[in-house]
């Protein structure tokens, strides 16, 4: 259990910014293209998305389920021990703490969309030919940098690796924009659900760690 707690502490670093989904009116072309490759054009039709976030390592398992209504920002958090309903517009201290987990899990689920949602809060660099850290294949690389203020974990950086289909295959999280990776995982087992293309599996190289999604349901207008 101690090992899993350590991993979850690392994961809580993967929080991006405030979690709001207000788009920058004109995100750069590469940010928009990556989002669109995963079905971002359908997002305005989504009325509800449900998913279970899972982490396995060694013999330990952790999971929590979320129901999010993005048009109203009503959120339901479900674990074995409890169920909590809240709205982003009115969060008490309990909801705020729970929401940190939601932002983390939503970021893993919809990171390509976050590139558009967070466009006004990030800067980025795009390279067209680099070596991916896990597969060692030549890929494109997009690095995004969050600002030093605001959100849950300001100042962090992410490196996204993808091929010409613009589908993310690997990524690196670097806390505080440090040179050394804080976490590296794959992006695998993509599934399409009601127009959204989502990576349902993430693995660490040379580790039995896996982070994955089950029970994904997407409702649209």
Secondary structure, DSSP 8 states (H G I E B T S, - for coil): -HHHHHHHHHHTT---SS------TT--HHHHHHHHHTTGGGGGGEEEEEEEEEEEETTEEEEEEEEEETTTTEEEEE-SS-EEEEETTB--HHHHHHHHHHHHHHHHHHHHHHHHHTGGGEEEEEEEEEE-TTT--EEEEEEEEE-SSSSSSTT-EEEEEE-TT--EEEEEEEGGG-SS-SEEEE-EEEEEETTEEEEEEEE-TTSS-EEEEEEEEEEE-
